[in-house]
Amino acid sequence: MQVANQKVVTLDYTLTESQGRVIDQSQGGQFAYLHGNENIIPGLERALDGKEAGEQVNVTLEPGDAYGDRDERLIQNVPKDMFPEEAEVAVGNQFQAQGPDGSPILLTVTDVQESEVEVDANHPLAGETLNFDVKVVDVRDATDEELAHGHVHTDSA
C-alpha cells in the first residue's frame, strides 16, 4: 500500500539540523500520523507521497517547507505580572497563551527583566533547515473514527 491521503503512516525517523545535531527521533514504529491532514510539516508530507512500507527517504527541508521563516514581529515584551504568580519565568521556559482568534499559542521566554518578559511566538524550529532520515514502517487504511477526528488513534495503530 502506498502513502496517500487518508492513510495512516507509521515512521521511524531522525531529524537533524543543518550542523548535524539530532533534534528529534522516533524508532520502533512509535510515530504514526494521518497523511493529508496537516499532521506533519508540509515538505515531509510531500516527500512521503507514494512511498511504501520499507522505503527510506532522506530529505532536506528549507524553512518554507518546514516551520516557516522567523518573524521578528512575533517577539514582544509583556509585563511580568501577566504570568501566574506561581509560574517559574526563566529563559527557555514555555507557556501557552491565547491568540487573538482564541487559538492556543506557544510562547518561549527569551529574556527576563525586573518588570518585563520577552517572549517569542515563533516555532522553536522556525528559520531552520531540517534534515529528515525516514523509514516508512507501515501504511494502512485509516479507521472511520480516525478519519472523522483527523488524526491517528494510538489504540488503532
Backbone as a chain_set.jsonl record, in Angstrom:
{"seq": "MQVANQKVVTLDYTLTESQGRVIDQSQGGQFAYLHGNENIIPGLERALDGKEAGEQVNVTLEPGDAYGDRDERLIQNVPKDMFPEEAEVAVGNQFQAQGPDGSPILLTVTDVQESEVEVDANHPLAGETLNFDVKVVDVRDATDEELAHGHVHTDSA", "coords": {"N": [[0.855, -1.179, 0.0], [0.522, 2.239, -0.782], [1.74, 5.407, 0.475], [-0.644, 7.827, 0.898], [-3.273, 10.314, 0.745], [-5.402, 10.218, 3.585], [-4.456, 7.84, 4.602], [-2.994, 5.895, 7.21], [0.184, 6.372, 8.342], [3.106, 4.911, 9.472], [6.17, 5.725, 10.891], [9.755, 5.538, 11.244], [12.144, 7.799, 12.298], [14.842, 10.195, 12.042], [15.616, 13.399, 12.936], [17.627, 16.049, 12.029], [19.476, 19.106, 12.483], [20.975, 21.72, 10.413], [23.719, 21.559, 11.034], [24.044, 18.964, 11.743], [23.298, 18.11, 14.263], [21.272, 16.078, 16.288], [17.879, 16.593, 16.569], [15.403, 15.453, 17.056], [13.94, 12.2, 17.327], [12.385, 9.098, 16.415], [11.902, 5.771, 16.923], [11.287, 2.257, 16.288], [8.694, 2.101, 15.323], [7.008, 3.894, 16.638], [5.855, 6.309, 15.893], [3.094, 7.572, 14.296], [0.916, 8.919, 11.795], [-1.856, 10.664, 10.238], [-2.01, 10.834, 6.919], [-2.133, 13.671, 4.789], [-3.632, 15.365, 6.345], [-2.439, 17.558, 7.478], [-0.883, 16.888, 9.688], [1.794, 16.579, 9.944], [4.814, 18.361, 9.007], [4.624, 20.261, 5.927], [6.572, 19.849, 3.785], [7.787, 17.393, 4.406], [5.605, 15.703, 4.334], [4.933, 15.854, 1.595], [7.26, 14.678, 0.529], [6.925, 12.071, 1.283], [4.745, 11.127, -0.124], [3.363, 8.534, -2.061], [5.24, 6.616, -1.313], [6.191, 3.366, 0.006], [5.805, 0.801, 2.56], [8.853, 0.008, 4.134], [10.46, 1.569, 2.505], [13.054, 4.02, 2.345], [13.604, 7.432, 3.067], [15.381, 10.34, 2.502], [15.494, 13.657, 3.193], [16.0, 17.124, 2.765], [14.785, 20.017, 4.165], [13.919, 23.308, 3.534], [13.196, 26.294, 5.463], [10.616, 27.278, 4.583], [9.24, 24.992, 3.818], [9.035, 23.69, 6.135], [8.916, 24.718, 9.296], [8.544, 27.352, 8.734], [9.735, 30.756, 8.143], [11.552, 32.773, 10.502], [9.796, 35.244, 12.277], [10.184, 38.372, 13.223], [8.288, 40.026, 14.29], [6.855, 38.501, 15.969], [8.067, 38.468, 18.37], [7.935, 39.858, 21.509], [7.652, 42.175, 24.26], [6.224, 41.663, 27.405], [4.324, 42.59, 30.299], [5.635, 41.461, 33.387], [3.877, 40.768, 35.378], [1.783, 39.573, 34.089], [2.079, 36.889, 34.063], [1.257, 33.876, 35.804], [1.439, 33.957, 39.372], [2.7, 31.782, 40.619], [4.211, 30.726, 38.601], [7.294, 29.716, 37.129], [9.298, 31.907, 35.704], [11.576, 31.893, 33.378], [14.395, 32.106, 31.156], [13.984, 30.228, 28.238], [11.882, 28.694, 29.205], [8.554, 27.603, 28.47], [5.281, 28.742, 27.684], [1.747, 28.512, 27.38], [-0.402, 30.553, 25.59], [-3.262, 32.543, 24.649], [-4.2, 33.243, 21.389], [-5.18, 36.078, 19.272], [-7.416, 35.137, 17.891], [-8.358, 33.269, 19.571], [-7.127, 30.83, 19.455], [-4.657, 28.46, 20.659], [-1.338, 29.527, 21.533], [2.078, 28.901, 21.56], [4.485, 30.181, 23.647], [7.838, 31.139, 24.009], [10.088, 31.986, 26.508], [12.475, 34.479, 26.168], [13.964, 36.454, 27.355], [14.336, 37.896, 30.586], [13.434, 40.533, 32.536], [13.293, 42.944, 35.251], [10.639, 43.957, 35.371], [9.514, 43.218, 32.997], [8.988, 40.695, 30.462], [10.461, 39.09, 27.79], [9.009, 37.461, 25.101], [8.746, 34.866, 22.651], [6.898, 33.997, 19.926], [7.41, 32.485, 17.734], [7.762, 29.266, 16.175], [9.963, 26.976, 17.753], [11.707, 25.836, 15.865], [11.519, 27.464, 13.681], [12.81, 29.063, 10.808], [14.882, 27.311, 10.504], [16.849, 25.01, 8.588], [16.033, 21.748, 7.929], [16.853, 18.293, 8.269], [15.691, 15.182, 7.374], [15.795, 11.773, 8.023], [14.172, 9.107, 7.1], [12.282, 6.141, 7.581], [9.739, 4.346, 6.138], [7.573, 2.537, 7.938], [5.057, 1.314, 8.032], [1.975, 1.299, 6.208], [-1.413, 1.899, 6.273], [-5.008, 1.566, 5.927], [-7.034, 4.171, 7.217], [-9.129, 4.175, 10.132], [-12.702, 4.643, 10.38], [-13.258, 6.294, 12.546], [-10.771, 7.57, 12.968], [-10.595, 8.994, 10.58], [-12.79, 10.699, 10.901], [-11.977, 12.221, 13.092], [-9.57, 13.267, 12.253], [-6.989, 12.504, 12.899], [-4.546, 10.047, 13.992], [-5.437, 7.35, 16.103], [-3.971, 6.053, 18.866], [-4.58, 3.554, 19.944], [-5.471, 2.297, 17.751], [-3.435, 1.983, 16.051]], "CA": [[0.0, 0.0, 0.0], [1.304, 3.462, -0.886], [1.391, 6.581, 1.265], [-1.583, 8.686, 0.179], [-4.216, 10.982, 1.646], [-6.298, 9.433, 4.421], [-3.803, 6.603, 5.041], [-2.195, 6.006, 8.424], [1.571, 6.072, 8.005], [3.976, 4.741, 10.632], [7.541, 6.077, 10.504], [10.922, 5.691, 12.103], [12.837, 8.949, 11.713], [15.799, 11.013, 12.778], [15.601, 14.789, 12.482], [18.831, 16.788, 12.398], [19.566, 20.471, 11.97], [21.963, 21.85, 9.342], [25.057, 21.192, 11.511], [24.057, 17.533, 12.023], [22.853, 17.812, 15.629], [19.962, 15.415, 16.338], [16.843, 17.393, 17.232], [14.322, 14.565, 17.479], [13.9, 10.921, 16.622], [11.412, 8.112, 16.856], [12.257, 4.462, 16.38], [10.44, 1.16, 16.743], [7.309, 2.257, 14.868], [6.251, 4.619, 17.655], [5.268, 7.541, 15.366], [2.127, 7.366, 13.213], [0.114, 10.115, 11.519], [-2.844, 10.54, 9.177], [-1.459, 11.569, 5.779], [-3.034, 14.597, 4.11], [-4.413, 16.139, 7.311], [-1.563, 18.568, 8.062], [-0.413, 16.399, 10.984], [3.248, 16.74, 9.924], [5.17, 19.532, 8.201], [4.252, 20.052, 4.53], [7.628, 19.313, 2.931], [7.97, 15.974, 4.699], [4.428, 15.002, 3.832], [5.095, 15.732, 0.128], [8.351, 13.742, 0.246], [6.472, 10.706, 1.569], [3.694, 10.726, -1.068], [3.649, 7.43, -2.971], [6.202, 5.654, -0.76], [5.613, 2.147, 0.559], [6.489, 0.258, 3.735], [10.211, -0.454, 3.858], [11.239, 2.575, 1.78], [13.829, 5.003, 3.09], [13.546, 8.757, 2.471], [16.249, 11.358, 3.083], [15.056, 14.915, 2.611], [16.393, 18.371, 3.425], [13.685, 20.973, 4.01], [14.149, 24.713, 3.849], [12.177, 26.756, 6.41], [9.286, 27.418, 3.987], [8.603, 23.679, 3.749], [9.088, 23.1, 7.473], [8.199, 25.52, 10.296], [8.468, 28.736, 8.275], [10.8, 31.687, 8.476], [11.35, 33.507, 11.753], [9.098, 36.517, 12.124], [10.58, 39.182, 14.381], [7.089, 40.645, 14.864], [6.302, 37.572, 16.957], [8.827, 38.637, 19.61], [7.442, 41.064, 22.171], [7.786, 42.297, 25.71], [4.949, 41.712, 28.129], [4.544, 42.823, 31.732], [5.909, 40.239, 34.143], [2.715, 40.407, 36.197], [0.807, 38.825, 33.286], [2.314, 35.474, 34.306], [0.749, 33.452, 37.114], [2.377, 34.194, 40.468], [3.447, 30.565, 40.926], [4.967, 30.29, 37.422], [8.725, 29.997, 37.06], [9.538, 32.636, 34.461], [13.018, 31.856, 33.124], [14.737, 31.968, 29.743], [13.82, 28.867, 27.733], [10.598, 28.121, 29.613], [7.483, 27.826, 27.511], [3.94, 28.94, 28.233], [0.69, 28.57, 26.374], [-1.25, 31.736, 25.677], [-4.365, 32.532, 23.7], [-4.023, 34.201, 20.305], [-6.308, 36.984, 19.054], [-8.583, 34.393, 17.419], [-8.715, 32.287, 20.586], [-6.355, 29.593, 19.314], [-3.5, 28.419, 21.556], [-0.043, 29.935, 21.013], [3.173, 28.538, 22.434], [5.44, 31.278, 23.817], [9.109, 30.791, 24.645], [10.702, 33.124, 27.185], [13.817, 34.717, 25.634], [14.675, 37.373, 28.242], [13.548, 38.26, 31.768], [13.88, 41.748, 33.222], [12.609, 43.122, 36.533], [9.194, 44.145, 35.226], [9.068, 42.755, 31.681], [9.463, 39.415, 29.971], [10.431, 38.988, 26.332], [8.52, 36.154, 24.664], [8.856, 34.616, 21.222], [5.815, 33.109, 19.49], [7.858, 31.655, 16.614], [8.046, 27.879, 16.492], [11.393, 26.885, 18.067], [12.487, 25.449, 14.684], [11.31, 28.419, 12.585], [14.042, 29.577, 10.227], [15.889, 26.249, 10.433], [16.862, 23.988, 7.546], [15.905, 20.479, 8.643], [17.179, 17.072, 7.535], [14.965, 14.015, 7.859], [16.147, 10.433, 7.573], [12.897, 8.47, 7.439], [11.918, 4.832, 7.051], [8.299, 4.068, 6.21], [7.423, 1.248, 8.609], [3.774, 0.704, 7.695], [0.918, 2.138, 5.644], [-2.683, 1.172, 6.386], [-6.216, 2.386, 5.829], [-7.483, 4.783, 8.474], [-10.459, 3.77, 10.579], [-13.718, 5.696, 10.248], [-13.086, 7.215, 13.67], [-9.582, 8.378, 12.695], [-10.953, 9.94, 9.518], [-13.7, 11.707, 11.46], [-11.234, 13.072, 14.028], [-8.465, 13.889, 11.543], [-5.692, 12.093, 13.416], [-4.428, 8.638, 14.352], [-5.716, 6.96, 17.478], [-2.886, 5.13, 19.19], [-5.068, 2.193, 20.165], [-5.82, 1.729, 16.449], [-2.216, 1.858, 15.234]], "C": [[0.902, 1.243, 0.0], [0.814, 4.55, 0.066], [0.526, 7.487, 0.394], [-2.514, 9.331, 1.205], [-5.142, 9.975, 2.312], [-5.762, 8.046, 4.765], [-3.05, 6.889, 6.332], [-0.797, 5.51, 8.074], [2.367, 6.0, 9.304], [5.418, 4.907, 10.162], [8.521, 5.821, 11.633], [11.674, 6.862, 11.486], [13.885, 9.503, 12.658], [15.781, 12.382, 12.126], [16.867, 15.459, 12.972], [18.747, 18.198, 11.834], [20.754, 20.545, 11.017], [23.385, 21.484, 9.755], [25.149, 19.713, 11.9], [23.626, 17.142, 13.421], [21.461, 17.19, 15.584], [19.01, 16.266, 17.163], [15.768, 16.486, 17.82], [14.472, 13.252, 16.734], [12.832, 10.034, 17.224], [11.747, 6.806, 16.155], [11.261, 3.425, 16.892], [8.974, 1.316, 16.372], [6.424, 2.996, 15.851], [5.541, 5.872, 17.137], [4.359, 7.214, 14.187], [1.307, 8.637, 13.043], [-0.854, 9.806, 10.39], [-2.408, 11.435, 8.025], [-2.537, 12.443, 5.125], [-3.854, 15.463, 5.043], [-3.579, 17.174, 8.052], [-1.116, 18.181, 9.472], [1.109, 16.42, 11.084], [3.562, 17.915, 9.0], [5.006, 19.234, 6.706], [5.329, 19.424, 3.655], [7.864, 17.836, 3.161], [6.79, 15.173, 4.174], [4.52, 14.801, 2.321], [6.165, 14.704, -0.232], [7.922, 12.292, 0.45], [5.379, 10.219, 0.621], [4.172, 9.581, -1.96], [4.641, 6.403, -2.457], [5.453, 4.461, -0.171], [6.405, 1.693, 1.776], [7.84, -0.306, 3.319], [11.07, 0.569, 3.138], [11.876, 3.567, 2.74], [13.755, 6.329, 2.334], [14.499, 9.667, 3.239], [15.889, 12.658, 2.403], [15.56, 16.077, 3.453], [15.315, 19.393, 3.122], [14.137, 22.367, 4.421], [13.013, 25.187, 4.754], [10.759, 26.844, 5.825], [8.521, 26.114, 3.862], [8.566, 22.982, 5.095], [8.248, 23.952, 8.427], [8.168, 26.998, 9.957], [9.689, 29.551, 8.683], [10.502, 32.317, 9.832], [10.703, 34.845, 11.437], [9.375, 37.336, 13.386], [9.388, 39.892, 15.026], [6.451, 39.768, 15.931], [7.089, 37.568, 18.264], [8.346, 39.936, 20.241], [7.698, 41.013, 23.671], [6.4, 42.399, 26.327], [5.257, 41.974, 29.598], [4.7, 41.493, 32.472], [4.695, 39.794, 34.954], [1.596, 39.731, 35.398], [0.956, 37.316, 33.484], [1.752, 35.098, 35.667], [1.838, 33.585, 38.175], [3.265, 32.981, 40.743], [4.324, 30.087, 39.763], [6.444, 30.654, 37.541], [8.987, 30.63, 35.701], [11.05, 32.742, 34.274], [13.246, 31.655, 31.633], [14.668, 30.494, 29.357], [12.514, 28.213, 28.141], [9.53, 28.476, 28.588], [6.141, 27.888, 28.228], [2.951, 28.932, 27.086], [-0.157, 29.803, 26.646], [-2.36, 31.589, 24.645], [-4.137, 33.626, 22.666], [-5.26, 35.063, 20.141], [-7.587, 36.269, 18.603], [-9.014, 33.307, 18.402], [-7.926, 30.993, 20.505], [-5.131, 29.631, 20.233], [-2.213, 28.808, 20.822], [1.002, 29.527, 22.035], [4.178, 29.687, 22.46], [6.684, 30.753, 24.525], [9.699, 32.054, 25.253], [12.134, 33.264, 26.669], [14.626, 35.704, 26.474], [13.748, 37.727, 29.403], [14.204, 39.48, 32.411], [13.055, 41.89, 34.499], [11.095, 43.209, 36.369], [8.641, 43.649, 33.89], [9.705, 41.419, 31.322], [9.369, 39.444, 28.448], [10.025, 37.565, 25.965], [8.57, 36.081, 23.146], [7.781, 33.603, 20.84], [6.18, 32.32, 18.238], [7.985, 30.212, 17.08], [9.54, 27.78, 16.78], [12.275, 26.497, 16.869], [12.23, 26.358, 13.481], [12.66, 28.949, 12.114], [15.129, 28.534, 10.06], [15.717, 25.395, 9.182], [16.933, 22.653, 8.27], [16.193, 19.298, 7.728], [16.451, 15.901, 8.18], [15.523, 12.763, 7.208], [14.987, 9.566, 8.046], [12.801, 7.081, 6.815], [10.418, 4.673, 7.219], [8.157, 2.648, 6.757], [6.152, 0.549, 8.153], [2.857, 1.752, 7.083], [-0.355, 1.307, 5.707], [-3.843, 2.132, 6.165], [-6.555, 2.942, 7.199], [-8.848, 4.221, 8.843], [-11.433, 4.929, 10.347], [-13.55, 6.751, 11.34], [-11.872, 8.129, 13.452], [-9.872, 9.414, 11.613], [-11.844, 11.06, 10.053], [-12.96, 12.691, 12.358], [-10.033, 13.761, 13.391], [-7.096, 13.56, 12.073], [-5.738, 10.615, 13.8], [-4.784, 8.447, 15.816], [-4.722, 5.852, 17.821], [-3.374, 3.714, 19.457], [-5.471, 1.511, 18.863], [-4.569, 1.429, 15.643], [-1.597, 0.486, 15.372]], "O": [[1.916, 1.284, 0.697], [-0.365, 4.607, 0.416], [0.92, 7.865, -0.709], [-2.538, 8.944, 2.374], [-5.601, 9.016, 1.691], [-6.525, 7.172, 5.176], [-2.531, 7.988, 6.527], [-0.614, 4.397, 7.582], [2.31, 6.911, 10.131], [5.834, 4.312, 9.168], [8.172, 5.878, 12.813], [11.828, 6.915, 10.266], [13.835, 9.318, 13.873], [15.915, 12.504, 10.908], [17.163, 15.451, 14.167], [18.052, 18.456, 10.851], [21.463, 19.557, 10.828], [24.189, 21.126, 8.895], [26.204, 19.253, 12.336], [23.59, 15.954, 13.742], [20.568, 17.713, 14.916], [19.299, 16.614, 18.307], [15.285, 16.711, 18.93], [15.056, 13.197, 15.651], [12.432, 10.194, 18.377], [11.859, 6.758, 14.93], [10.491, 3.689, 17.815], [8.102, 0.737, 17.02], [5.218, 2.757, 15.9], [4.716, 6.447, 17.847], [4.807, 6.643, 13.193], [1.033, 9.347, 14.011], [-0.698, 8.816, 9.675], [-2.434, 12.66, 8.144], [-3.679, 12.023, 4.936], [-4.699, 16.229, 4.579], [-3.962, 17.621, 9.133], [-0.987, 19.04, 10.345], [1.661, 16.295, 12.177], [2.681, 18.406, 8.295], [5.22, 18.105, 6.266], [5.022, 18.542, 2.853], [8.117, 17.096, 2.21], [6.967, 14.084, 3.63], [4.224, 13.718, 1.817], [6.001, 13.944, -1.186], [8.499, 11.384, -0.149], [5.11, 9.019, 0.565], [5.253, 9.65, -2.544], [4.862, 5.393, -3.125], [4.257, 4.531, 0.112], [7.53, 2.139, 2.0], [7.966, -0.994, 2.306], [12.295, 0.455, 3.153], [11.323, 3.904, 3.787], [13.834, 6.351, 1.106], [14.437, 9.757, 4.465], [15.965, 12.765, 1.179], [15.549, 16.026, 4.683], [14.969, 19.615, 1.962], [14.668, 22.571, 5.513], [11.965, 24.543, 4.806], [9.795, 26.514, 6.516], [7.291, 26.118, 3.805], [8.128, 21.837, 5.202], [7.018, 23.916, 8.376], [7.804, 27.817, 10.8], [10.543, 29.104, 9.449], [9.349, 32.387, 10.257], [11.035, 35.491, 10.443], [8.869, 37.032, 14.466], [9.469, 40.313, 16.18], [5.611, 40.229, 16.704], [6.817, 36.766, 19.158], [8.346, 40.985, 19.598], [7.925, 39.953, 24.255], [5.528, 43.12, 25.839], [6.33, 41.618, 30.084], [3.981, 40.53, 32.206], [4.5, 38.602, 35.191], [0.572, 39.357, 35.968], [0.064, 36.55, 33.118], [1.767, 35.913, 36.589], [3.016, 33.353, 37.901], [4.445, 33.132, 41.062], [5.097, 29.143, 39.924], [6.799, 31.744, 37.989], [8.906, 29.962, 34.671], [11.716, 33.557, 34.911], [12.397, 31.102, 30.933], [15.211, 29.629, 30.043], [12.075, 27.265, 27.489], [9.599, 29.514, 27.929], [5.899, 27.2, 29.22], [3.282, 29.303, 25.96], [-0.572, 30.059, 27.777], [-2.388, 30.632, 23.871], [-3.911, 34.785, 23.013], [-6.278, 34.821, 20.789], [-8.695, 36.723, 18.887], [-9.916, 32.521, 18.113], [-8.039, 30.144, 21.389], [-4.626, 30.708, 20.55], [-2.019, 28.468, 19.655], [0.842, 29.771, 23.23], [4.663, 30.115, 21.413], [6.593, 30.021, 25.51], [9.798, 33.081, 24.58], [12.916, 32.314, 26.716], [15.845, 35.785, 26.324], [12.535, 37.844, 29.23], [15.379, 39.452, 32.778], [12.212, 41.043, 34.791], [10.35, 42.604, 37.141], [7.428, 43.66, 33.68], [10.785, 41.064, 31.795], [8.326, 39.78, 27.887], [10.609, 36.594, 26.446], [8.454, 37.091, 22.451], [7.752, 32.489, 21.364], [5.354, 31.564, 17.726], [8.283, 29.959, 18.247], [10.326, 28.447, 16.106], [13.468, 26.801, 16.863], [12.678, 26.054, 12.376], [13.541, 29.246, 12.922], [16.196, 28.839, 9.526], [14.597, 25.094, 8.768], [17.794, 22.451, 9.127], [15.822, 19.304, 6.555], [16.579, 15.659, 9.38], [15.699, 12.706, 5.991], [14.834, 9.318, 9.242], [13.191, 6.875, 5.665], [9.889, 4.845, 8.317], [8.571, 1.682, 6.116], [6.154, -0.658, 7.912], [2.951, 2.938, 7.398], [-0.384, 0.161, 5.257], [-3.677, 3.351, 6.211], [-6.384, 2.269, 8.216], [-9.627, 3.839, 7.971], [-11.011, 6.067, 10.142], [-13.685, 7.949, 11.087], [-11.942, 9.328, 13.724], [-9.449, 10.565, 11.714], [-11.67, 12.226, 9.698], [-13.291, 13.876, 12.378], [-9.528, 14.742, 13.937], [-6.127, 14.247, 11.749], [-6.806, 10.015, 13.918], [-4.468, 9.285, 16.661], [-4.654, 4.834, 17.132], [-2.636, 2.76, 19.213], [-5.774, 0.318, 18.844], [-4.63, 0.698, 14.654], [-0.568, 0.208, 14.755]]}, "num_chains": 1, "name": "protein.A"}
